[in-house]
């Protein structure tokens, strides 16, 4: 009797943004770079790049912020934080 071969697929560690892609500051649809960051006022928000620069210290990491890049298929891949 032959033993069936097992194919193991390594787990994907990629993290993708699942929330809104509308900037909390300017209300525009975010394209290219999305930031989920703590603002200067201490509140969290989803920002486009220009609004993130104006409204947050742009610090990435646990408790500070995450940066996502839009992929060619329209998903948002976490690249920092």
C-alpha positions as CSV (number, residue, x, y, z in Angstrom):
1,X,0.0,0.0,0.0
2,X,1.3,3.4,-1.0
3,X,1.4,6.3,1.5
4,X,-0.2,9.5,0.0
5,X,2.1,12.5,-0.3
6,X,1.3,15.5,1.9
7,X,1.7,18.9,0.5
8,X,2.3,21.5,3.2
9,X,1.7,25.1,2.4
10,X,3.5,27.6,4.7
11,X,1.2,30.0,6.3
12,X,0.9,33.5,4.8
13,X,2.0,36.2,7.2
14,X,0.8,39.0,5.0
15,X,-1.5,41.4,6.7
16,X,-4.2,43.2,4.7
17,X,-6.3,46.2,5.7
18,X,-10.0,45.2,6.1
19,X,-11.5,48.6,7.0
20,X,-12.7,51.7,5.2
21,X,-10.5,53.2,2.5
22,X,-11.9,56.7,2.9
23,X,-9.7,59.3,4.6
24,X,-11.1,60.3,8.0
25,X,-9.8,63.9,7.5
26,X,-10.5,64.9,3.9
27,X,-13.2,62.2,3.1
28,X,-11.5,61.3,-0.2
29,X,-11.0,57.8,-1.4
30,X,-7.4,56.7,-0.5
31,X,-5.1,55.6,-3.3
32,X,-1.6,54.2,-3.1
33,X,-0.7,54.7,0.6
34,X,-3.1,54.2,3.6
35,X,-2.2,55.1,7.1
36,X,-3.9,53.8,10.2
37,X,-2.3,56.1,12.7
38,X,-2.7,58.0,16.0
39,X,-3.3,61.7,15.4
40,X,-1.7,64.5,17.3
41,X,-5.0,64.7,19.3
42,X,-4.5,61.1,20.4
43,X,-7.4,59.7,18.3
44,X,-6.9,57.0,15.8
45,X,-7.7,57.5,12.1
46,X,-7.4,56.2,8.6
47,X,-5.6,58.8,6.5
48,X,-4.3,59.4,3.0
49,X,-0.6,60.3,2.8
50,X,-1.0,64.1,2.8
51,X,-3.5,64.1,5.7
52,X,-1.3,61.6,7.7
53,X,1.6,64.0,7.3
54,X,-0.5,67.0,8.5
55,X,-2.3,65.3,11.4
56,X,0.1,62.7,12.9
57,X,3.7,62.3,13.9
58,X,4.0,59.4,11.3
59,X,5.4,57.0,13.8
60,X,4.9,53.4,12.8
61,X,4.6,50.5,15.2
62,X,2.4,48.9,17.8
63,X,0.4,51.6,19.6
64,X,1.5,54.2,17.0
65,X,0.5,53.4,13.4
66,X,0.5,51.1,10.4
67,X,1.3,51.8,6.8
68,X,-0.4,49.9,4.0
69,X,0.4,50.0,0.2
70,X,-2.3,49.3,-2.4
71,X,-1.4,46.2,-4.5
72,X,-2.2,45.8,-8.2
73,X,-5.3,43.8,-7.3
74,X,-6.7,46.6,-5.1
75,X,-5.9,45.0,-1.7
76,X,-4.0,46.9,1.0
77,X,-0.8,45.2,2.2
78,X,0.7,46.2,5.5
79,X,4.3,47.3,4.9
80,X,5.2,49.0,8.2
81,X,4.0,49.1,11.8
